[in-house]
Amino acid sequence: MAAEVIYGSELAQSMRDEMKEEVQGLRANGIIPGLTVVLIGEDPASKSYVLGKQRASEYVGVESDLITLPESTTEEELLTLISELNSKESVHGILVQLPLPSHINEQKVIETISPDKDVDGFHPINIGRMMTGKDTFFPCTPYGIIQMLKSKDIEIEGKHAVIIGRSNIVGKPVGQLLLNENATVTYCHSRTNGMEQFIAQADILIVAVGIEHFINGDNIKDGAVVIDVGVNRTKEGKLTGDVEFESAKEKASYITPVPKGVGPMTITMLLHNTIKSAKIHNG
Ligand code: GUN
């Protein structure tokens, strides 16, 4: 079987077009969705992500403010800034770009952002809401993956979803969202014994380890749905995923590419969360 490719780039574009229309309606009623992104330091990958967020915000009509601060910013200064943004009415979403310099406690920062403006969905209150099956701001990459599956009417209920990777940003929450959709979920990670046996059982395989071509077609089940969250650079400087695409495509029923796969959906769901927040704050 040769898999159908799920282009997140196409779904992202159509969702952004819908959002653009929705934002026009909100603006006509005096509601301007506002996102503030805080970037600390000079990390080139972070700068590039932030630029992508700025461009996409502009496209859909979300007012996006970028605050760039030097690497030497203290934790106290950052927490004070977040408190100010928490009480600023025009700000509906606050995103502090991670990773932060090592002298700043990331968890403290996440917990200082008001849960009502936490468009990343990283605050423990929002994670708790997600875990108890409530509606909230869901973490953007996992939420984007669910949208990609739904866009192809891929059945989740009753399926065995195997997640490779257990990060707080992707692995753990995507497993939770799939569980909320009634999948049976297995988490694999660097300490898992006999990972191959789990991979071979996966109806839905989510790979988020950050290792180039960690999975290939030999490992996966015939007809599996393969979602590649990896963003790696080859020696030649090309972007590539955690899955060896060509061999996996021969076995899978659906597969996501890198680039043009999951990546564009992350920013799209960030905009979705910001618009949702603007509507709640003006509800
Ligand atoms: N760094 C890499 N991905 C993300 C993300 O989704 N949100 C934030 N805040 N930082 C990131």
Residues whose N, C-alpha, C, O or C-beta is under 5 A from the ligand:
A	BS01	GUN	L95 V96 Q97 L98 P99 D120
